[in-house]
């Protein structure tokens, strides 16, 4: 299957990411809530994209470093964050260009589900974290695969594709599905302890016109899209 190349649609994705339901009013607010008080903490944003999460964490007092495979996304991040944030292009499947125990936290928003192999990336993320440091991550909810592929088998680790629209442009995403048990096994094998698993509601300040019709009268509306983890480096 073709791989998702963010260089091809960086501007459209970044513009949509700011205000859409899934990113702007669901995933990013949930990650910020999980992060809590980050003042003075050194944080690596893996898959930082154009930098909205890095900017929000910096506004809360964090000292940010960004890493992404897309050079086009990193150029947008430089415009947003300026020259005082270290931004590096690279592949998460390769060793990270950081010292051991360099960071208090790592955030990885919607990144790992692009990878078939989680063992090496998780080992690297564990290496660059201080003992007791946190890895906060979001990935596709494992139920999503079967929702999009009714004939698929939940317990397989399998590649799949789907379409999404960003600022009027249709993009084909290619991700890897893995069941929850496989995720947990990968986390623990890499030396992480699971602190929490969450399926949060959308942000309370979400504009009403973005909320799906069937959820507009539901208190704390939720839907199946992503799942969130807080892991601690053991």
N, C-alpha and C positions, 0 to 999 in steps of 0.2 A: 504494500500500500504506500502511496505517497506520504512523505513526512510534512508536517505543518511547518512552513517557513514564514516566520513573523516578519522577516525583512520585506516580504512582498506586500504586506498590508498593515505596516506599523502605524501609519498615520490614522487610518480608519479605525483600527482596534483601539488605539489610545484615546481617540475622541469619544468612542462609544463607552469605553471602560470607565470614564469619569462619572457618568450619570445613569448608566443602565441598571436594571434591577439586579442581575446576577452579580456583577462586580461592584458597582457603586453603592448599592443599598442592601447587599447580602454578604458577599464574601469578604470584602475589605472591612466593613464595620465589625464583622464577627472576629476577624483576625486581630483588630485593634483591641477589642474587648478581651480576648484571650491574652494579649500581650500585657495588659494592665499597666502598672507604673514602670516605665522604662527609662526614666531620667538617669543619665550618666552611663547607661549600659551600651556596650559595643555590640552592634547587631549586624549580621550579614543577611542581606536580602537576596536569596538565590532565585534566579528567574525574576529579577526586579522589573523587567519590562521598561516602560517609560517612567517609572519611579513614583507612582501615586502612593503606594504603601510606605516606601522609604520617606517620602515627604511628610506623611502623616505621623510616622514614628519619630522623625526628627523634630517635628513640632511639639512632640511630647517629651523632648529632651534626650532622645537616643543619639548615639554617635554611629552614623550609618556607613555601610560599605555595600556596594551593589555588584551583582554578577549576573550576566545574561549571555546567551548564545547569539542573540540578534544584535548586530552592530547598529542597525537602524533604530531599534528600540533604545539602545544605550545613548544614541545621539539625542533622542527626545528626552531621556532622563537627564542628560547633561544640561539641556536647556532649562529643565525644571529645577534641578538641584544645585546647579552652579559647579564651580571648580573645587569646592571644599569637601565634596563627597568622592571617595575612591570608587570608580566604576571600571570594571574589568570585563572584557569579552572572553568567553571560554565555554567549554563543553562540560556539563555536569558528569558526563560519563568518564571524564579524565580527572587526574589528581587536581585538587584545587590549589591555587597559587597563594596559599596563606600558611602561616606558621601554626604549629600545634597549639591548641588552647588559646587561640587568638580572640575568640568572641564569647560574650556572655549568652547570647541568643542567636539562633538562626531562624529566619522565617522563609517558608517555601510555599508560596501561594500558587496552587494549581500547576505544579511543575512535575512531580514524580509520575503522574499518569501518562506522560509522554515517553517514559522509559520502560523497556521490557525488564531490564535487570536493575533491581534496587540495591543489591548487596554492596557494590562498590561505591555508589553515590552516598548511601547511608553511612558507610564506614568513613568516608571522607568528611561528611558533616559531623560525625561523632569526633573525629580527630581534631577539627578546628574549634570545637567547643571546649570551654573550660569544664572540669568535673562539676557536675551539678547544673551545668548550663542547659538551656531549653531549646528544643527544636519544635517550632510551631508550624504546622503544615495543614494544607487543605488539598484534597484530591476529589475526583469524581466519586460520588457515592456509589458503592458497589452494586446497588440495585439499578442504577442508571443503565447499565449495559443490557440487562434483560428487558428493561422498559423500551429501549430502542431496538433490541434484537430479540423478539419473543421466542425465537427458536434457539437462541444461544444457551449455553450451559454455564450456570452461575459459577461453578467451582473450577472452570478453566481459567488459565491466564492467557488472554487472547487479545489480539489487535483488532480494533474496529474504527470505523469512520462515521462522521455525521456532519451535517451542514449547520452553519450558524450565520447570522447576518450582523454586520457591523457597519454602521453609518451608510447603509444602502448597498454594501458590498457583501456578497455571499462568499463565505470561507469554508473550506473543507478541513475539518480537524481530524487528525489521526491519533488515537490514544490507545493505551493498554488497560484492559480490565483485569483486576485481580480481586478475588473474594476477600472478605474481611479477615478471615483466619490467616490467609497468606500475608496480608499486610502486617498483622500482629507478629507473625513469625519472623518477618523481615526486620521489624523494629527491634525485637528482642535479640535476634542474632547479631545485630550491629552494636549492641551494648546500650540500648535505650530502655528506660522504664516508662510505661504508659501512665501519665498523670491524669489525662482526661480524654474522652471521646465525646464530641458534641454534634448535634444536628440542630443548629440554632434557628430561631425565627428570623424573618427579615427585619431590618432596622425599623424602629418605631417611627422615625421621621420620613419614611419612604413616601414620596408623592402618591396620592391616591390613584392617579391615572396609570401608574406603573404596576399596581397590585392586580393580579389576575382576578377576574370578575367573581369567581367562585370563592375567593378568599377575602373579599372586601368587608364582609361582615363577621369575620372570624377573629377572635382575640389572639394576639401573638401568632399571626399567620405563618405557616411553615409549608414547605414543599420539598420534594426529593430532588436534590441537585448535587450538593457537595457534602463531604463529611470532614470534620476538623479534629485534629489531634494535638495534644500537648505532650511532648516526650521529654524526659530528663536524661542527660548523659550520666550513666551509672559510673 
